[in-house]
Amino acid sequence: MFAFDYDHSGKLDHLVLYRPGTGTLWILRHESDDTFGQVYAEGSPGRGIGGYDLADNRDRVLALDYEHNGKADHLVLYRPGARVIWNVRHSGNV
């Protein structure tokens, strides 16, 4: 689990939760009443996100400021040792 800027606001006000090997990835938004609501949910067994399947136990996900604009609004998904890496950015539909 890690903080993420899903809506490109410059705030890390979303949480990304994922489980390697299952295709599971959730993105939760911090609400004004201190609860969390889902903006993306792919449960187990799932298809991952953005075409990346999260099907291997080695899979890793992290937030990245790809455009160097102070916003960690891209997800980098990679599989160590497999030469697989994806860059995913929310643009209306994930």
mmCIF file as gemmi writes it, N, C-alpha and C atoms, coordinates in Angstrom:
data_model
loop_
_atom_site.group_PDB
_atom_site.id
_atom_site.type_symbol
_atom_site.label_atom_id
_atom_site.label_alt_id
_atom_site.label_comp_id
_atom_site.label_asym_id
_atom_site.label_entity_id
_atom_site.label_seq_id
_atom_site.pdbx_PDB_ins_code
_atom_site.Cartn_x
_atom_site.Cartn_y
_atom_site.Cartn_z
_atom_site.occupancy
_atom_site.B_iso_or_equiv
_atom_site.pdbx_formal_charge
_atom_site.auth_seq_id
_atom_site.auth_asym_id
_atom_site.pdbx_PDB_model_num
ATOM 1 N N . MET Axp A 1 ? 0.847 -1.17 0 1 0 ? 1 A 1
ATOM 2 C CA . MET Axp A 1 ? 0 0 0 1 0 ? 1 A 1
ATOM 3 C C . MET Axp A 1 ? 0.896 1.237 0 1 0 ? 1 A 1
ATOM 4 N N . PHE Axp A 2 ? 0.468 2.256 -0.785 1 0 ? 2 A 1
ATOM 5 C CA . PHE Axp A 2 ? 1.218 3.503 -0.814 1 0 ? 2 A 1
ATOM 6 C C . PHE Axp A 2 ? 0.3 4.645 -1.243 1 0 ? 2 A 1
ATOM 7 N N . ALA Axp A 3 ? 0.734 5.877 -0.962 1 0 ? 3 A 1
ATOM 8 C CA . ALA Axp A 3 ? -0.031 7.069 -1.322 1 0 ? 3 A 1
ATOM 9 C C . ALA Axp A 3 ? 0.178 7.384 -2.799 1 0 ? 3 A 1
ATOM 10 N N . PHE Axp A 4 ? -0.864 8.001 -3.417 1 0 ? 4 A 1
ATOM 11 C CA . PHE Axp A 4 ? -0.858 8.221 -4.859 1 0 ? 4 A 1
ATOM 12 C C . PHE Axp A 4 ? -1.7 9.445 -5.2 1 0 ? 4 A 1
ATOM 13 N N . ASP Axp A 5 ? -1.308 10.182 -6.237 1 0 ? 5 A 1
ATOM 14 C CA . ASP Axp A 5 ? -2.039 11.361 -6.726 1 0 ? 5 A 1
ATOM 15 C C . ASP Axp A 5 ? -2.874 10.97 -7.943 1 0 ? 5 A 1
ATOM 16 N N . TYR Axp A 6 ? -3.98 10.305 -7.719 1 0 ? 6 A 1
ATOM 17 C CA . TYR Axp A 6 ? -4.823 9.765 -8.794 1 0 ? 6 A 1
ATOM 18 C C . TYR Axp A 6 ? -5.413 10.839 -9.686 1 0 ? 6 A 1
ATOM 19 N N . ASP Axp A 7 ? -5.821 11.969 -9.1 1 0 ? 7 A 1
ATOM 20 C CA . ASP Axp A 7 ? -6.53 12.999 -9.868 1 0 ? 7 A 1
ATOM 21 C C . ASP Axp A 7 ? -5.645 14.17 -10.289 1 0 ? 7 A 1
ATOM 22 N N . HIS Axp A 8 ? -4.331 14.016 -10.225 1 0 ? 8 A 1
ATOM 23 C CA . HIS Axp A 8 ? -3.357 15 -10.708 1 0 ? 8 A 1
ATOM 24 C C . HIS Axp A 8 ? -3.461 16.341 -9.981 1 0 ? 8 A 1
ATOM 25 N N . SER Axp A 9 ? -3.857 16.327 -8.702 1 0 ? 9 A 1
ATOM 26 C CA . SER Axp A 9 ? -4.041 17.551 -7.923 1 0 ? 9 A 1
ATOM 27 C C . SER Axp A 9 ? -2.767 18.017 -7.236 1 0 ? 9 A 1
ATOM 28 N N . GLY Axp A 10 ? -1.752 17.166 -7.214 1 0 ? 10 A 1
ATOM 29 C CA . GLY Axp A 10 ? -0.529 17.483 -6.482 1 0 ? 10 A 1
ATOM 30 C C . GLY Axp A 10 ? -0.586 17.007 -5.04 1 0 ? 10 A 1
ATOM 31 N N . LYS Axp A 11 ? -1.687 16.365 -4.653 1 0 ? 11 A 1
ATOM 32 C CA . LYS Axp A 11 ? -1.857 15.851 -3.296 1 0 ? 11 A 1
ATOM 33 C C . LYS Axp A 11 ? -1.858 14.329 -3.327 1 0 ? 11 A 1
ATOM 34 N N . LEU Axp A 12 ? -1.178 13.734 -2.379 1 0 ? 12 A 1
ATOM 35 C CA . LEU Axp A 12 ? -1.17 12.278 -2.249 1 0 ? 12 A 1
ATOM 36 C C . LEU Axp A 12 ? -2.376 11.871 -1.402 1 0 ? 12 A 1
ATOM 37 N N . ASP Axp A 13 ? -3.574 12.054 -1.962 1 0 ? 13 A 1
ATOM 38 C CA . ASP Axp A 13 ? -4.812 11.834 -1.214 1 0 ? 13 A 1
ATOM 39 C C . ASP Axp A 13 ? -5.56 10.569 -1.651 1 0 ? 13 A 1
ATOM 40 N N . HIS Axp A 14 ? -4.857 9.663 -2.282 1 0 ? 14 A 1
ATOM 41 C CA . HIS Axp A 14 ? -5.404 8.357 -2.651 1 0 ? 14 A 1
ATOM 42 C C . HIS Axp A 14 ? -4.44 7.282 -2.141 1 0 ? 14 A 1
ATOM 43 N N . LEU Axp A 15 ? -4.964 6.098 -1.928 1 0 ? 15 A 1
ATOM 44 C CA . LEU Axp A 15 ? -4.139 4.958 -1.547 1 0 ? 15 A 1
ATOM 45 C C . LEU Axp A 15 ? -4.248 3.888 -2.621 1 0 ? 15 A 1
ATOM 46 N N . VAL Axp A 16 ? -3.128 3.279 -2.949 1 0 ? 16 A 1
ATOM 47 C CA . VAL Axp A 16 ? -3.094 2.138 -3.87 1 0 ? 16 A 1
ATOM 48 C C . VAL Axp A 16 ? -2.782 0.902 -3.032 1 0 ? 16 A 1
ATOM 49 N N . LEU Axp A 17 ? -3.623 -0.094 -3.156 1 0 ? 17 A 1
ATOM 50 C CA . LEU Axp A 17 ? -3.426 -1.372 -2.487 1 0 ? 17 A 1
ATOM 51 C C . LEU Axp A 17 ? -3.397 -2.446 -3.566 1 0 ? 17 A 1
ATOM 52 N N . TYR Axp A 18 ? -2.42 -3.331 -3.504 1 0 ? 18 A 1
ATOM 53 C CA . TYR Axp A 18 ? -2.34 -4.384 -4.522 1 0 ? 18 A 1
ATOM 54 C C . TYR Axp A 18 ? -1.811 -5.66 -3.907 1 0 ? 18 A 1
ATOM 55 N N . ARG Axp A 19 ? -2.111 -6.761 -4.574 1 0 ? 19 A 1
ATOM 56 C CA . ARG Axp A 19 ? -1.634 -8.063 -4.123 1 0 ? 19 A 1
ATOM 57 C C . ARG Axp A 19 ? -1.028 -8.792 -5.316 1 0 ? 19 A 1
ATOM 58 N N . PRO Axp A 20 ? 0.306 -8.857 -5.374 1 0 ? 20 A 1
ATOM 59 C CA . PRO Axp A 20 ? 0.969 -9.545 -6.484 1 0 ? 20 A 1
ATOM 60 C C . PRO Axp A 20 ? 0.519 -11 -6.589 1 0 ? 20 A 1
ATOM 61 N N . GLY Axp A 21 ? 0.431 -11.457 -7.815 1 0 ? 21 A 1
ATOM 62 C CA . GLY Axp A 21 ? 0.075 -12.845 -8.073 1 0 ? 21 A 1
ATOM 63 C C . GLY Axp A 21 ? -1.414 -13.098 -8.167 1 0 ? 21 A 1
ATOM 64 N N . THR Axp A 22 ? -2.241 -12.078 -7.895 1 0 ? 22 A 1
ATOM 65 C CA . THR Axp A 22 ? -3.691 -12.273 -7.909 1 0 ? 22 A 1
ATOM 66 C C . THR Axp A 22 ? -4.414 -11.368 -8.9 1 0 ? 22 A 1
ATOM 67 N N . GLY Axp A 23 ? -3.731 -10.361 -9.43 1 0 ? 23 A 1
ATOM 68 C CA . GLY Axp A 23 ? -4.383 -9.403 -10.314 1 0 ? 23 A 1
ATOM 69 C C . GLY Axp A 23 ? -5.164 -8.345 -9.562 1 0 ? 23 A 1
ATOM 70 N N . THR Axp A 24 ? -5.059 -8.318 -8.243 1 0 ? 24 A 1
ATOM 71 C CA . THR Axp A 24 ? -5.822 -7.412 -7.395 1 0 ? 24 A 1
ATOM 72 C C . THR Axp A 24 ? -5.139 -6.055 -7.26 1 0 ? 24 A 1
ATOM 73 N N . LEU Axp A 25 ? -5.901 -4.975 -7.506 1 0 ? 25 A 1
ATOM 74 C CA . LEU Axp A 25 ? -5.418 -3.618 -7.27 1 0 ? 25 A 1
ATOM 75 C C . LEU Axp A 25 ? -6.62 -2.726 -6.992 1 0 ? 25 A 1
ATOM 76 N N . TRP Axp A 26 ? -6.544 -1.977 -5.905 1 0 ? 26 A 1
ATOM 77 C CA . TRP Axp A 26 ? -7.589 -1.025 -5.526 1 0 ? 26 A 1
ATOM 78 C C . TRP Axp A 26 ? -6.968 0.345 -5.389 1 0 ? 26 A 1
ATOM 79 N N . ILE Axp A 27 ? -7.706 1.365 -5.79 1 0 ? 27 A 1
ATOM 80 C CA . ILE Axp A 27 ? -7.326 2.75 -5.535 1 0 ? 27 A 1
ATOM 81 C C . ILE Axp A 27 ? -8.456 3.38 -4.739 1 0 ? 27 A 1
ATOM 82 N N . LEU Axp A 28 ? -8.112 3.892 -3.568 1 0 ? 28 A 1
ATOM 83 C CA . LEU Axp A 28 ? -9.09 4.494 -2.668 1 0 ? 28 A 1
ATOM 84 C C . LEU Axp A 28 ? -8.818 5.985 -2.536 1 0 ? 28 A 1
ATOM 85 N N . ARG Axp A 29 ? -9.894 6.772 -2.482 1 0 ? 29 A 1
ATOM 86 C CA . ARG Axp A 29 ? -9.812 8.229 -2.359 1 0 ? 29 A 1
ATOM 87 C C . ARG Axp A 29 ? -10.127 8.63 -0.917 1 0 ? 29 A 1
ATOM 88 N N . HIS Axp A 30 ? -9.306 9.54 -0.368 1 0 ? 30 A 1
ATOM 89 C CA . HIS Axp A 30 ? -9.574 10.077 0.967 1 0 ? 30 A 1
ATOM 90 C C . HIS Axp A 30 ? -10.715 11.081 0.866 1 0 ? 30 A 1
ATOM 91 N N . GLU Axp A 31 ? -11.787 10.838 1.587 1 0 ? 31 A 1
ATOM 92 C CA . GLU Axp A 31 ? -12.972 11.691 1.558 1 0 ? 31 A 1
ATOM 93 C C . GLU Axp A 31 ? -12.894 12.75 2.649 1 0 ? 31 A 1
ATOM 94 N N . SER Axp A 32 ? -13.698 13.803 2.532 1 0 ? 32 A 1
ATOM 95 C CA . SER Axp A 32 ? -13.68 14.905 3.492 1 0 ? 32 A 1
ATOM 96 C C . SER Axp A 32 ? -14.11 14.48 4.893 1 0 ? 32 A 1
ATOM 97 N N . ASP Axp A 33 ? -14.867 13.383 5.007 1 0 ? 33 A 1
ATOM 98 C CA . ASP Axp A 33 ? -15.293 12.923 6.332 1 0 ? 33 A 1
ATOM 99 C C . ASP Axp A 33 ? -14.343 11.865 6.903 1 0 ? 33 A 1
ATOM 100 N N . ASP Axp A 34 ? -13.097 11.84 6.404 1 0 ? 34 A 1
ATOM 101 C CA . ASP Axp A 34 ? -12.043 10.926 6.851 1 0 ? 34 A 1
ATOM 102 C C . ASP Axp A 34 ? -12.36 9.454 6.628 1 0 ? 34 A 1
ATOM 103 N N . THR Axp A 35 ? -13.157 9.174 5.611 1 0 ? 35 A 1
ATOM 104 C CA . THR Axp A 35 ? -13.376 7.801 5.174 1 0 ? 35 A 1
ATOM 105 C C . THR Axp A 35 ? -12.68 7.643 3.822 1 0 ? 35 A 1
ATOM 106 N N . PHE Axp A 36 ? -12.716 6.443 3.279 1 0 ? 36 A 1
ATOM 107 C CA . PHE Axp A 36 ? -12.133 6.187 1.97 1 0 ? 36 A 1
ATOM 108 C C . PHE Axp A 36 ? -13.185 5.581 1.053 1 0 ? 36 A 1
ATOM 109 N N . GLY Axp A 37 ? -13.241 6.083 -0.179 1 0 ? 37 A 1
ATOM 110 C CA . GLY Axp A 37 ? -14.135 5.545 -1.195 1 0 ? 37 A 1
ATOM 111 C C . GLY Axp A 37 ? -13.32 5.014 -2.355 1 0 ? 37 A 1
ATOM 112 N N . GLN Axp A 38 ? -13.793 3.979 -3.006 1 0 ? 38 A 1
ATOM 113 C CA . GLN Axp A 38 ? -13.022 3.387 -4.1 1 0 ? 38 A 1
ATOM 114 C C . GLN Axp A 38 ? -13.215 4.163 -5.396 1 0 ? 38 A 1
ATOM 115 N N . VAL Axp A 39 ? -12.138 4.333 -6.129 1 0 ? 39 A 1
ATOM 116 C CA . VAL Axp A 39 ? -12.201 4.905 -7.471 1 0 ? 39 A 1
ATOM 117 C C . VAL Axp A 39 ? -11.811 3.859 -8.51 1 0 ? 39 A 1
ATOM 118 N N . TYR Axp A 40 ? -11.143 2.801 -8.064 1 0 ? 40 A 1
ATOM 119 C CA . TYR Axp A 40 ? -10.796 1.689 -8.945 1 0 ? 40 A 1
ATOM 120 C C . TYR Axp A 40 ? -10.723 0.44 -8.081 1 0 ? 40 A 1
ATOM 121 N N . ALA Axp A 41 ? -11.332 -0.627 -8.543 1 0 ? 41 A 1
ATOM 122 C CA . ALA Axp A 41 ? -11.31 -1.875 -7.78 1 0 ? 41 A 1
ATOM 123 C C . ALA Axp A 41 ? -11.269 -3.055 -8.731 1 0 ? 41 A 1
ATOM 124 N N . GLU Axp A 42 ? -10.23 -3.827 -8.625 1 0 ? 42 A 1
ATOM 125 C CA . GLU Axp A 42 ? -10.087 -5.068 -9.392 1 0 ? 42 A 1
ATOM 126 C C . GLU Axp A 42 ? -9.715 -6.142 -8.384 1 0 ? 42 A 1
ATOM 127 N N . GLY Axp A 43 ? -10.709 -6.948 -8.006 1 0 ? 43 A 1
ATOM 128 C CA . GLY Axp A 43 ? -10.506 -7.957 -6.975 1 0 ? 43 A 1
ATOM 129 C C . GLY Axp A 43 ? -9.883 -9.231 -7.51 1 0 ? 43 A 1
ATOM 130 N N . SER Axp A 44 ? -9.746 -10.195 -6.622 1 0 ? 44 A 1
ATOM 131 C CA . SER Axp A 44 ? -9.094 -11.454 -6.947 1 0 ? 44 A 1
ATOM 132 C C . SER Axp A 44 ? -10.134 -12.521 -7.303 1 0 ? 44 A 1
ATOM 133 N N . PRO Axp A 45 ? -9.95 -13.286 -8.371 1 0 ? 45 A 1
ATOM 134 C CA . PRO Axp A 45 ? -8.871 -13.1 -9.346 1 0 ? 45 A 1
ATOM 135 C C . PRO Axp A 45 ? -9.187 -11.912 -10.244 1 0 ? 45 A 1
ATOM 136 N N . GLY Axp A 46 ? -8.165 -11.136 -10.524 1 0 ? 46 A 1
ATOM 137 C CA . GLY Axp A 46 ? -8.388 -9.922 -11.287 1 0 ? 46 A 1
ATOM 138 C C . GLY Axp A 46 ? -7.521 -9.816 -12.517 1 0 ? 46 A 1
ATOM 139 N N . ARG Axp A 47 ? -7.697 -8.685 -13.216 1 0 ? 47 A 1
ATOM 140 C CA . ARG Axp A 47 ? -6.963 -8.435 -14.462 1 0 ? 47 A 1
ATOM 141 C C . ARG Axp A 47 ? -5.896 -7.374 -14.297 1 0 ? 47 A 1
ATOM 142 N N . GLY Axp A 48 ? -5.663 -6.902 -13.062 1 0 ? 48 A 1
ATOM 143 C CA . GLY Axp A 48 ? -4.662 -5.876 -12.85 1 0 ? 48 A 1
ATOM 144 C C . GLY Axp A 48 ? -5.183 -4.507 -13.238 1 0 ? 48 A 1
ATOM 145 N N . ILE Axp A 49 ? -4.317 -3.709 -13.881 1 0 ? 49 A 1
ATOM 146 C CA . ILE Axp A 49 ? -4.678 -2.34 -14.251 1 0 ? 49 A 1
ATOM 147 C C . ILE Axp A 49 ? -3.924 -1.928 -15.512 1 0 ? 49 A 1
ATOM 148 N N . GLY Axp A 50 ? -4.575 -1.208 -16.39 1 0 ? 50 A 1
ATOM 149 C CA . GLY Axp A 50 ? -3.927 -0.646 -17.574 1 0 ? 50 A 1
ATOM 150 C C . GLY Axp A 50 ? -3.264 -1.666 -18.486 1 0 ? 50 A 1
ATOM 151 N N . GLY Axp A 51 ? -3.762 -2.891 -18.499 1 0 ? 51 A 1
ATOM 152 C CA . GLY Axp A 51 ? -3.171 -3.931 -19.332 1 0 ? 51 A 1
ATOM 153 C C . GLY Axp A 51 ? -2.083 -4.737 -18.642 1 0 ? 51 A 1
ATOM 154 N N . TYR Axp A 52 ? -1.689 -4.321 -17.445 1 0 ? 52 A 1
ATOM 155 C CA . TYR Axp A 52 ? -0.689 -5.073 -16.674 1 0 ? 52 A 1
ATOM 156 C C . TYR Axp A 52 ? -1.449 -6.002 -15.734 1 0 ? 52 A 1
ATOM 157 N N . ASP Axp A 53 ? -1.185 -7.305 -15.797 1 0 ? 53 A 1
ATOM 158 C CA . ASP Axp A 53 ? -2.035 -8.285 -15.14 1 0 ? 53 A 1
ATOM 159 C C . ASP Axp A 53 ? -1.766 -8.541 -13.651 1 0 ? 53 A 1
ATOM 160 N N . LEU Axp A 54 ? -0.63 -8.126 -13.125 1 0 ? 54 A 1
ATOM 161 C CA . LEU Axp A 54 ? -0.276 -8.389 -11.721 1 0 ? 54 A 1
ATOM 162 C C . LEU Axp A 54 ? -0.427 -9.873 -11.381 1 0 ? 54 A 1
ATOM 163 N N . ALA Axp A 55 ? -0.095 -10.733 -12.326 1 0 ? 55 A 1
ATOM 164 C CA . ALA Axp A 55 ? -0.311 -12.172 -12.171 1 0 ? 55 A 1
ATOM 165 C C . ALA Axp A 55 ? 0.863 -12.91 -11.537 1 0 ? 55 A 1
ATOM 166 N N . ASP Axp A 56 ? 1.972 -12.243 -11.341 1 0 ? 56 A 1
ATOM 167 C CA . ASP Axp A 56 ? 3.175 -12.889 -10.818 1 0 ? 56 A 1
ATOM 168 C C . ASP Axp A 56 ? 3.451 -12.385 -9.407 1 0 ? 56 A 1
ATOM 169 N N . ASN Axp A 57 ? 3.871 -13.254 -8.525 1 0 ? 57 A 1
ATOM 170 C CA . ASN Axp A 57 ? 4.178 -12.866 -7.147 1 0 ? 57 A 1
ATOM 171 C C . ASN Axp A 57 ? 5.309 -11.855 -7.041 1 0 ? 57 A 1
ATOM 172 N N . ARG Axp A 58 ? 6.125 -11.73 -8.069 1 0 ? 58 A 1
ATOM 173 C CA . ARG Axp A 58 ? 7.234 -10.766 -8.056 1 0 ? 58 A 1
ATOM 174 C C . ARG Axp A 58 ? 6.8 -9.357 -8.432 1 0 ? 58 A 1
ATOM 175 N N . ASP Axp A 59 ? 5.598 -9.173 -8.945 1 0 ? 59 A 1
ATOM 176 C CA . ASP Axp A 59 ? 5.147 -7.87 -9.437 1 0 ? 59 A 1
ATOM 177 C C . ASP Axp A 59 ? 5.216 -6.799 -8.351 1 0 ? 59 A 1
ATOM 178 N N . ARG Axp A 60 ? 5.637 -5.601 -8.77 1 0 ? 60 A 1
ATOM 179 C CA . ARG Axp A 60 ? 5.737 -4.447 -7.884 1 0 ? 60 A 1
ATOM 180 C C . ARG Axp A 60 ? 5.068 -3.258 -8.533 1 0 ? 60 A 1
ATOM 181 N N . VAL Axp A 61 ? 4.524 -2.349 -7.69 1 0 ? 61 A 1
ATOM 182 C CA . VAL Axp A 61 ? 3.867 -1.138 -8.16 1 0 ? 61 A 1
ATOM 183 C C . VAL Axp A 61 ? 4.367 0.015 -7.302 1 0 ? 61 A 1
ATOM 184 N N . LEU Axp A 62 ? 4.613 1.163 -7.929 1 0 ? 62 A 1
ATOM 185 C CA . LEU Axp A 62 ? 4.99 2.359 -7.183 1 0 ? 62 A 1
ATOM 186 C C . LEU Axp A 62 ? 4.492 3.598 -7.902 1 0 ? 62 A 1
ATOM 187 N N . ALA Axp A 63 ? 4.363 4.692 -7.156 1 0 ? 63 A 1
ATOM 188 C CA . ALA Axp A 63 ? 3.945 5.97 -7.727 1 0 ? 63 A 1
ATOM 189 C C . ALA Axp A 63 ? 5.181 6.7 -8.247 1 0 ? 63 A 1
ATOM 190 N N . LEU Axp A 64 ? 5.01 7.447 -9.349 1 0 ? 64 A 1
ATOM 191 C CA . LEU Axp A 64 ? 6.132 8.129 -9.98 1 0 ? 64 A 1
ATOM 192 C C . LEU Axp A 64 ? 5.706 9.498 -10.492 1 0 ? 64 A 1
ATOM 193 N N . ASP Axp A 65 ? 6.566 10.484 -10.303 1 0 ? 65 A 1
ATOM 194 C CA . ASP Axp A 65 ? 6.388 11.816 -10.896 1 0 ? 65 A 1
ATOM 195 C C . ASP Axp A 65 ? 7.073 11.794 -12.263 1 0 ? 65 A 1
ATOM 196 N N . TYR Axp A 66 ? 6.446 11.161 -13.22 1 0 ? 66 A 1
ATOM 197 C CA . TYR Axp A 66 ? 7.025 10.933 -14.543 1 0 ? 66 A 1
ATOM 198 C C . TYR Axp A 66 ? 7.304 12.23 -15.297 1 0 ? 66 A 1
ATOM 199 N N . GLU Axp A 67 ? 6.434 13.224 -15.124 1 0 ? 67 A 1
ATOM 200 C CA . GLU Axp A 67 ? 6.56 14.48 -15.868 1 0 ? 67 A 1
ATOM 201 C C . GLU Axp A 67 ? 7.335 15.555 -15.112 1 0 ? 67 A 1
ATOM 202 N N . HIS Axp A 68 ? 7.909 15.207 -13.959 1 0 ? 68 A 1
ATOM 203 C CA . HIS Axp A 68 ? 8.71 16.139 -13.142 1 0 ? 68 A 1
ATOM 204 C C . HIS Axp A 68 ? 7.935 17.415 -12.815 1 0 ? 68 A 1
ATOM 205 N N . ASN Axp A 69 ? 6.656 17.278 -12.474 1 0 ? 69 A 1
ATOM 206 C CA . ASN Axp A 69 ? 5.815 18.426 -12.167 1 0 ? 69 A 1
ATOM 207 C C . ASN Axp A 69 ? 5.374 18.446 -10.708 1 0 ? 69 A 1
ATOM 208 N N . GLY Axp A 70 ? 6.006 17.626 -9.874 1 0 ? 70 A 1
ATOM 209 C CA . GLY Axp A 70 ? 5.673 17.577 -8.459 1 0 ? 70 A 1
ATOM 210 C C . GLY Axp A 70 ? 4.459 16.723 -8.141 1 0 ? 70 A 1
ATOM 211 N N . LYS Axp A 71 ? 3.962 15.968 -9.126 1 0 ? 71 A 1
ATOM 212 C CA . LYS Axp A 71 ? 2.776 15.14 -8.937 1 0 ? 71 A 1
ATOM 213 C C . LYS Axp A 71 ? 3.113 13.673 -9.177 1 0 ? 71 A 1
ATOM 214 N N . ALA Axp A 72 ? 3 12.863 -8.135 1 0 ? 72 A 1
ATOM 215 C CA . ALA Axp A 72 ? 3.236 11.424 -8.27 1 0 ? 72 A 1
ATOM 216 C C . ALA Axp A 72 ? 1.949 10.777 -8.789 1 0 ? 72 A 1
ATOM 217 N N . ASP Axp A 73 ? 1.654 11.058 -10.079 1 0 ? 73 A 1
ATOM 218 C CA . ASP Axp A 73 ? 0.366 10.668 -10.66 1 0 ? 73 A 1
ATOM 219 C C . ASP Axp A 73 ? 0.473 9.605 -11.749 1 0 ? 73 A 1
ATOM 220 N N . HIS Axp A 74 ? 1.577 8.904 -11.793 1 0 ? 74 A 1
ATOM 221 C CA . HIS Axp A 74 ? 1.738 7.751 -12.681 1 0 ? 74 A 1
ATOM 222 C C . HIS Axp A 74 ? 2.001 6.528 -11.817 1 0 ? 74 A 1
ATOM 223 N N . LEU Axp A 75 ? 1.572 5.379 -12.28 1 0 ? 75 A 1
ATOM 224 C CA . LEU Axp A 75 ? 1.923 4.123 -11.633 1 0 ? 75 A 1
ATOM 225 C C . LEU Axp A 75 ? 2.943 3.405 -12.498 1 0 ? 75 A 1
ATOM 226 N N . VAL Axp A 76 ? 3.993 2.939 -11.871 1 0 ? 76 A 1
ATOM 227 C CA . VAL Axp A 76 ? 4.972 2.098 -12.547 1 0 ? 76 A 1
ATOM 228 C C . VAL Axp A 76 ? 4.765 0.695 -12.029 1 0 ? 76 A 1
ATOM 229 N N . LEU Axp A 77 ? 4.553 -0.227 -12.941 1 0 ? 77 A 1
ATOM 230 C CA . LEU Axp A 77 ? 4.355 -1.626 -12.604 1 0 ? 77 A 1
ATOM 231 C C . LEU Axp A 77 ? 5.49 -2.417 -13.245 1 0 ? 77 A 1
ATOM 232 N N . TYR Axp A 78 ? 6.146 -3.251 -12.458 1 0 ? 78 A 1
ATOM 233 C CA . TYR Axp A 78 ? 7.26 -4.007 -13.021 1 0 ? 78 A 1
ATOM 234 C C . TYR Axp A 78 ? 7.381 -5.374 -12.375 1 0 ? 78 A 1
ATOM 235 N N . ARG Axp A 79 ? 8.068 -6.247 -13.103 1 0 ? 79 A 1
ATOM 236 C CA . ARG Axp A 79 ? 8.288 -7.622 -12.672 1 0 ? 79 A 1
ATOM 237 C C . ARG Axp A 79 ? 9.799 -7.857 -12.644 1 0 ? 79 A 1
ATOM 238 N N . PRO Axp A 80 ? 10.41 -7.804 -11.451 1 0 ? 80 A 1
ATOM 239 C CA . PRO Axp A 80 ? 11.857 -7.991 -11.354 1 0 ? 80 A 1
ATOM 240 C C . PRO Axp A 80 ? 12.327 -9.279 -12.026 1 0 ? 80 A 1
ATOM 241 N N . GLY Axp A 81 ? 13.396 -9.168 -12.778 1 0 ? 81 A 1
ATOM 242 C CA . GLY Axp A 81 ? 13.987 -10.316 -13.44 1 0 ? 81 A 1
ATOM 243 C C . GLY Axp A 81 ? 13.315 -10.741 -14.722 1 0 ? 81 A 1
ATOM 244 N N . ALA Axp A 82 ? 12.206 -10.11 -15.09 1 0 ? 82 A 1
ATOM 245 C CA . ALA Axp A 82 ? 11.459 -10.534 -16.266 1 0 ? 82 A 1
ATOM 246 C C . ALA Axp A 82 ? 11.511 -9.519 -17.399 1 0 ? 82 A 1
ATOM 247 N N . ARG Axp A 83 ? 12.196 -8.398 -17.181 1 0 ? 83 A 1
ATOM 248 C CA . ARG Axp A 83 ? 12.301 -7.339 -18.198 1 0 ? 83 A 1
ATOM 249 C C . ARG Axp A 83 ? 10.932 -6.827 -18.636 1 0 ? 83 A 1
ATOM 250 N N . VAL Axp A 84 ? 10.037 -6.671 -17.655 1 0 ? 84 A 1
ATOM 251 C CA . VAL Axp A 84 ? 8.692 -6.17 -17.904 1 0 ? 84 A 1
ATOM 252 C C . VAL Axp A 84 ? 8.478 -4.93 -17.057 1 0 ? 84 A 1
ATOM 253 N N . ILE Axp A 85 ? 8.068 -3.812 -17.703 1 0 ? 85 A 1
ATOM 254 C CA . ILE Axp A 85 ? 7.763 -2.586 -16.977 1 0 ? 85 A 1
ATOM 255 C C . ILE Axp A 85 ? 6.684 -1.82 -17.735 1 0 ? 85 A 1
ATOM 256 N N . TRP Axp A 86 ? 5.718 -1.252 -17.009 1 0 ? 86 A 1
ATOM 257 C CA . TRP Axp A 86 ? 4.621 -0.479 -17.586 1 0 ? 86 A 1
ATOM 258 C C . TRP Axp A 86 ? 4.496 0.828 -16.839 1 0 ? 86 A 1
ATOM 259 N N . ASN Axp A 87 ? 4.087 1.868 -17.531 1 0 ? 87 A 1
ATOM 260 C CA . ASN Axp A 87 ? 3.795 3.173 -16.956 1 0 ? 87 A 1
ATOM 261 C C . ASN Axp A 87 ? 2.316 3.449 -17.22 1 0 ? 87 A 1
ATOM 262 N N . VAL Axp A 88 ? 1.529 3.638 -16.149 1 0 ? 88 A 1
ATOM 263 C CA . VAL Axp A 88 ? 0.09 3.846 -16.281 1 0 ? 88 A 1
ATOM 264 C C . VAL Axp A 88 ? -0.27 5.193 -15.666 1 0 ? 88 A 1
ATOM 265 N N . ARG Axp A 89 ? -1.055 5.991 -16.391 1 0 ? 89 A 1
ATOM 266 C CA . ARG Axp A 89 ? -1.533 7.27 -15.9 1 0 ? 89 A 1
ATOM 267 C C . ARG Axp A 89 ? -3.036 7.341 -16.111 1 0 ? 89 A 1
ATOM 268 N N . HIS Axp A 90 ? -3.753 7.756 -15.079 1 0 ? 90 A 1
ATOM 269 C CA . HIS Axp A 90 ? -5.21 7.896 -15.162 1 0 ? 90 A 1
ATOM 270 C C . HIS Axp A 90 ? -5.536 9.082 -16.063 1 0 ? 90 A 1
ATOM 271 N N . SER Axp A 91 ? -6.389 8.846 -17.043 1 0 ? 91 A 1
ATOM 272 C CA . SER Axp A 91 ? -6.784 9.94 -17.953 1 0 ? 91 A 1
ATOM 273 C C . SER Axp A 91 ? -8.28 9.911 -18.222 1 0 ? 91 A 1
ATOM 274 N N . GLY Axp A 92 ? -9.046 9.598 -17.222 1 0 ? 92 A 1
ATOM 275 C CA . GLY Axp A 92 ? -10.494 9.514 -17.379 1 0 ? 92 A 1
ATOM 276 C C . GLY Axp A 92 ? -10.992 8.107 -17.171 1 0 ? 92 A 1
ATOM 277 N N . ASN Axp A 93 ? -10.363 7.164 -17.837 1 0 ? 93 A 1
ATOM 278 C CA . ASN Axp A 93 ? -10.673 5.739 -17.644 1 0 ? 93 A 1
ATOM 279 C C . ASN Axp A 93 ? -9.371 5.006 -17.431 1 0 ? 93 A 1
ATOM 280 N N . VAL Axp A 94 ? -9.323 4.202 -16.385 1 0 ? 94 A 1
ATOM 281 C CA . VAL Axp A 94 ? -8.109 3.43 -16.127 1 0 ? 94 A 1
ATOM 282 C C . VAL Axp A 94 ? -8.198 2.135 -16.88 1 0 ? 94 A 1
